[in-house]
C-alpha cells in the first residue's frame, strides 16, 4: 500500500481503517513510507530524491521481502510511483 504526497502510511492507510479491514480479511498489508515522509528518514542531499528513486525503493523492498505474488495499491502520488514501477518491469 503506497501512500500519497505530503503524508505517510499512517495518514492514508492506518488512521482511516483500511489496513485493519485488510487484516480482518486475512491479508497482510505492507505500508512503507517514502523517503522524507512519515516514519522514514529524511535525507538532506537533493540527489537522494532523483527521478524514479521511489519506484526503485519499492522494487527493492518487494525483492528484499521475496514477494512473488502480491497486489499493490497506490493513492495519489503513490499511484504514480506504482505506474513507474510497472513501467520499469515490476
C-alpha positions as CSV (number, residue, x, y, z in Angstrom):
1,X,0.0,0.0,0.0
2,X,1.7,3.1,-1.3
3,X,0.7,6.4,0.3
4,X,0.1,9.8,-1.3
5,X,2.0,13.0,-1.3
6,X,2.7,15.0,1.9
7,X,1.7,12.2,4.3
8,X,2.6,8.6,5.1
9,X,1.2,5.2,5.7
10,X,-0.4,6.1,9.0
11,X,-2.4,9.0,7.5
12,X,-3.5,7.2,4.3
13,X,-4.0,3.6,5.4
14,X,-3.9,3.1,9.2
15,X,-6.0,6.0,10.6
16,X,-8.9,5.6,8.1
17,X,-9.0,1.9,8.9
18,X,-8.0,0.4,5.5
19,X,-5.1,-1.6,7.0
20,X,-7.3,-3.0,9.8
21,X,-10.0,-4.0,7.3
22,X,-7.4,-5.9,5.2
23,X,-6.1,-7.6,8.3
24,X,-9.6,-8.7,9.3
25,X,-10.0,-10.2,5.8
26,X,-6.8,-12.2,6.3
27,X,-4.5,-10.2,4.2
28,X,-1.0,-8.9,5.1
29,X,-0.5,-5.2,4.5
30,X,2.9,-3.7,3.9
31,X,2.8,0.1,4.1
32,X,6.2,1.7,3.6
33,X,6.7,5.4,4.0
34,X,8.5,7.2,1.1
35,X,11.9,8.8,1.9
36,X,11.2,12.1,3.7
37,X,7.7,11.1,4.6
38,X,6.0,9.5,7.7
39,X,8.4,7.5,9.8
40,X,11.2,7.2,7.1
41,X,14.5,9.0,7.1
42,X,14.8,12.5,5.7
43,X,18.0,12.7,3.6
44,X,19.1,16.3,3.1
45,X,21.0,15.7,-0.1
46,X,18.9,16.5,-3.1
47,X,20.4,13.6,-5.1
48,X,18.5,11.3,-2.7
49,X,15.3,12.3,-4.4
50,X,16.3,11.9,-8.0
51,X,13.6,11.0,-10.5
52,X,12.5,7.3,-10.2
53,X,14.1,6.7,-6.9
54,X,10.8,6.0,-5.1
55,X,9.8,3.3,-7.6
56,X,13.3,1.8,-7.3
57,X,12.9,1.8,-3.5
58,X,9.6,-0.1,-3.8
59,X,11.1,-2.6,-6.2
60,X,14.0,-3.1,-3.8
61,X,11.5,-3.7,-0.9
62,X,9.5,-6.2,-2.9
63,X,12.7,-8.1,-3.8
64,X,14.0,-7.9,-0.2
65,X,10.8,-9.4,1.1
66,X,10.8,-12.0,-1.7
67,X,7.2,-11.3,-2.6
68,X,6.3,-13.4,-5.6
69,X,2.6,-12.7,-5.7
70,X,1.2,-9.5,-4.4
71,X,-1.3,-6.8,-5.0
72,X,-0.1,-3.2,-4.9
73,X,-2.3,-0.2,-4.2
74,X,-1.2,3.4,-4.7
75,X,-3.0,6.6,-3.7
76,X,-2.3,9.9,-5.3
77,X,1.4,10.2,-5.7
78,X,1.7,6.6,-4.7
79,X,-0.3,5.6,-7.8
80,X,2.2,7.5,-10.0
81,X,5.1,5.7,-8.3
82,X,3.4,2.3,-8.8
83,X,2.9,3.1,-12.5
84,X,6.6,4.0,-12.8
85,X,7.5,0.8,-11.1
86,X,5.3,-1.2,-13.5
87,X,6.8,0.7,-16.5
88,X,10.2,-0.4,-15.2
89,X,9.3,-4.0,-15.4
90,X,7.9,-4.9,-12.0
